[in-house]
Amino acid sequence: MDNVSLQMIAEKSGISKSLLQSYYPHKAKLTNDIIRNLFNTLGQQVNNYDMANSSAPYARTKAFIYTIVILGMHDEGLDRIISEAFVSNATLDNWGVMLNDWIQSNHLFDGIDVDEKELETGIAFVTSGIGRVYHDRKKHQLTAEALADYATSALMFSFLHCSSDEIDHALKEGHEIIESADMEVVHRAIDTMFDEGKEIFS
């Protein structure tokens, strides 16, 4: 998004540049807020998938990662935003925080014996790894689900000390959640995430 100026954003949004600058004197803060709201919206959508029940935390984590990646792979505008999240140190840290926040606010690992510090470290490790592979996905010829599988299994095995059977089960459940997803509904939620009356995260 380095080539996109505040003037261009203002024109596309139909608001004055001075009004935009009064809220966002620096473009980095605007980019950060767009990414934060995008990921919060995606988190809400994953919670709405038919198969996303609270007893499958690892599977839901896979579905969340998959949703981000599949949208970026099929939408040029979202790809720019997601790529920005993965390449900028500030937004990469923020994306790790947001994934952590999504896990906490949904009580994803409540009732499962996980070390909070290891979970946090694992998320930081996995998000930077996803970013690198997402950026080079054409070279690696990875599908969105394969990328989500790598990320989820790395988190489960290396940081949460899960067994191979637990990992296989979670990835299978994650696939079932993904199968129940309606990406048109997700797209609509993204297109309207800044509409009047919607909660804006900043």
C-alpha positions as CSV (number, residue, x, y, z in Angstrom):
1,M,0.0,0.0,0.0
2,D,3.1,2.3,-0.2
3,N,1.9,3.5,-3.6
4,V,-1.5,4.5,-2.2
5,S,-1.7,8.1,-0.9
6,L,-4.2,9.5,1.6
7,Q,-5.5,11.7,-1.3
8,M,-6.3,8.6,-3.3
9,I,-8.0,6.9,-0.3
10,A,-10.1,10.1,0.3
11,E,-11.2,10.3,-3.3
12,K,-12.2,6.6,-3.4
13,S,-14.1,7.0,-0.1
14,G,-15.9,10.1,-1.2
15,I,-14.6,12.2,1.8
16,S,-12.3,15.1,1.9
17,K,-8.6,14.6,2.5
18,S,-8.5,17.1,5.4
19,L,-11.3,15.2,7.2
20,L,-9.4,11.9,6.7
21,Q,-6.2,13.5,7.9
22,S,-7.9,14.9,11.0
23,Y,-8.6,11.3,12.0
24,Y,-5.5,9.7,10.5
25,P,-2.5,12.1,10.3
26,H,-0.4,9.1,9.4
27,K,-1.3,6.5,6.8
28,A,0.2,3.7,8.9
29,K,-2.5,4.2,11.5
30,L,-5.3,4.1,8.9
31,T,-3.7,0.9,7.4
32,N,-3.5,-0.6,10.9
33,D,-7.2,0.1,11.6
34,I,-8.3,-1.3,8.2
35,I,-6.4,-4.5,9.0
36,R,-7.8,-4.7,12.6
37,N,-11.4,-4.3,11.4
38,L,-10.8,-6.8,8.5
39,F,-9.5,-9.4,10.9
40,N,-12.2,-8.8,13.5
41,T,-14.9,-9.1,10.8
42,L,-13.3,-12.3,9.5
43,G,-13.2,-13.7,13.1
44,Q,-16.9,-12.9,13.5
45,Q,-17.6,-14.7,10.2
46,V,-15.7,-17.8,11.2
47,N,-17.8,-17.9,14.4
48,N,-20.9,-18.0,12.1
49,Y,-19.8,-21.0,10.0
50,D,-22.2,-23.9,10.5
51,M,-19.7,-26.3,11.9
52,A,-17.8,-23.8,14.1
53,N,-18.6,-25.1,17.6
54,S,-16.7,-24.1,20.7
55,S,-15.4,-27.7,21.3
56,A,-13.0,-27.5,18.3
57,P,-10.5,-24.7,19.1
58,Y,-7.7,-25.9,16.8
59,A,-10.1,-26.6,14.0
60,R,-11.6,-23.1,14.3
61,T,-8.0,-21.6,14.3
62,K,-7.4,-23.5,11.0
63,A,-10.7,-22.1,9.6
64,F,-9.7,-18.5,10.6
65,I,-6.3,-18.8,8.9
66,Y,-7.8,-20.4,5.9
67,T,-10.5,-17.7,5.5
68,I,-7.8,-14.9,5.6
69,V,-5.6,-16.7,3.0
70,I,-8.4,-17.8,0.6
71,L,-9.8,-14.3,0.5
72,G,-6.4,-12.8,-0.2
73,M,-5.8,-15.4,-3.0
74,H,-9.0,-14.5,-4.8
75,D,-9.4,-10.7,-4.2
76,E,-6.7,-8.3,-5.4
77,G,-7.7,-5.5,-3.0
78,L,-7.8,-7.9,0.0
79,D,-4.5,-9.4,-1.1
80,R,-2.9,-5.9,-0.8
81,I,-4.2,-5.4,2.7
82,I,-3.3,-8.9,3.8
83,S,0.2,-8.7,2.3
84,E,0.7,-5.4,4.1
85,A,-0.3,-7.1,7.3
86,F,2.3,-9.7,6.7
87,V,5.2,-7.6,5.5
88,S,5.1,-4.6,7.8
89,N,6.6,-5.2,11.3
90,A,4.0,-2.9,12.9
91,T,1.0,-4.7,11.3
92,L,2.6,-8.1,11.7
93,D,2.8,-7.6,15.4
94,N,-0.7,-6.2,15.4
95,W,-2.0,-9.3,13.4
96,G,-0.4,-11.6,16.0
97,V,-2.1,-9.5,18.8
98,M,-5.4,-9.7,16.9
99,L,-5.2,-13.4,16.4
100,N,-4.5,-13.7,20.1
101,D,-7.4,-11.3,21.0
102,W,-9.7,-13.4,18.8
103,I,-8.7,-16.6,20.6
104,Q,-9.1,-14.9,24.0
105,S,-12.5,-13.2,23.3
106,N,-13.9,-16.4,21.9
107,H,-12.5,-18.4,24.9
108,L,-11.1,-20.8,22.3
109,F,-8.8,-22.6,24.6
110,D,-10.8,-22.4,27.8
111,G,-11.1,-25.9,29.3
112,I,-7.9,-27.1,27.4
113,D,-4.6,-27.3,29.4
114,V,-2.4,-24.9,27.4
115,D,0.4,-22.8,28.6
116,E,-0.6,-19.1,27.9
117,K,3.0,-18.0,27.3
118,E,3.7,-20.9,24.9
119,L,0.4,-20.1,23.1
120,E,1.4,-16.5,22.7
121,T,4.9,-17.4,21.5
122,G,3.4,-20.0,19.1
123,I,1.0,-17.4,17.6
124,A,3.9,-14.9,17.0
125,F,6.0,-17.7,15.4
126,V,3.1,-19.0,13.2
127,T,1.9,-15.5,12.0
128,S,5.4,-14.5,10.8
129,G,5.8,-17.9,9.1
130,I,2.4,-17.7,7.4
131,G,3.3,-14.2,6.2
132,R,6.5,-15.4,4.5
133,V,4.8,-18.4,2.9
134,Y,1.7,-16.4,1.9
135,H,4.0,-13.8,0.3
136,D,5.8,-16.6,-1.7
137,R,2.7,-18.8,-2.2
138,K,3.0,-19.0,-5.9
139,K,6.6,-20.2,-5.7
140,H,5.6,-22.9,-3.1
141,Q,2.4,-23.7,-5.0
142,L,0.3,-23.9,-1.8
143,T,-3.4,-23.9,-1.5
144,A,-5.1,-21.9,1.2
145,E,-6.0,-25.0,3.1
146,A,-2.4,-26.4,2.9
147,L,-1.1,-23.1,4.3
148,A,-3.7,-23.2,7.1
149,D,-2.8,-26.9,7.8
150,Y,0.9,-26.0,8.1
151,A,0.2,-23.1,10.5
152,T,-2.2,-25.0,12.7
153,S,-0.1,-28.2,12.9
154,A,3.0,-26.1,13.7
155,L,1.2,-24.3,16.5
156,M,-0.2,-27.6,17.9
157,F,2.9,-29.7,17.7
158,S,5.8,-27.3,18.5
159,F,4.1,-25.1,21.1
160,L,1.1,-26.9,22.5
161,H,2.6,-30.4,22.5
162,C,-0.3,-32.1,20.8
163,S,0.0,-35.7,19.5
164,S,-0.2,-36.6,15.8
165,D,-3.6,-38.1,16.3
166,E,-4.9,-34.8,17.9
167,I,-3.4,-32.8,15.0
168,D,-4.9,-35.1,12.3
169,H,-8.3,-34.9,14.1
170,A,-8.2,-31.0,14.3
171,L,-7.2,-30.6,10.6
172,K,-10.1,-32.9,9.6
173,E,-12.5,-31.0,11.8
174,G,-11.1,-27.7,10.3
175,H,-11.8,-29.0,6.8
176,E,-15.4,-29.7,7.8
177,I,-15.8,-26.1,9.1
178,I,-14.3,-24.7,5.9
179,E,-16.7,-26.9,3.8
180,S,-19.6,-25.2,5.7
181,A,-18.4,-21.7,4.9
182,D,-20.2,-19.4,2.5
183,M,-17.5,-17.0,1.1
184,E,-20.2,-14.8,-0.5
185,V,-21.5,-14.0,3.0
186,V,-18.0,-13.4,4.2
187,H,-17.3,-11.0,1.3
188,R,-20.6,-9.1,2.0
189,A,-19.5,-8.7,5.6
190,I,-16.2,-7.2,4.5
191,D,-17.8,-4.9,2.0
192,T,-20.1,-3.5,4.7
193,M,-17.7,-3.5,7.7
194,F,-17.5,0.3,7.7
195,D,-21.2,1.0,7.1
196,E,-23.0,3.3,9.4
197,G,-24.0,1.6,12.7
198,K,-21.2,-1.0,12.5
199,E,-18.8,-1.3,15.4
200,I,-15.4,0.1,14.3
201,F,-12.3,-1.2,16.0
202,S,-9.4,1.3,16.5
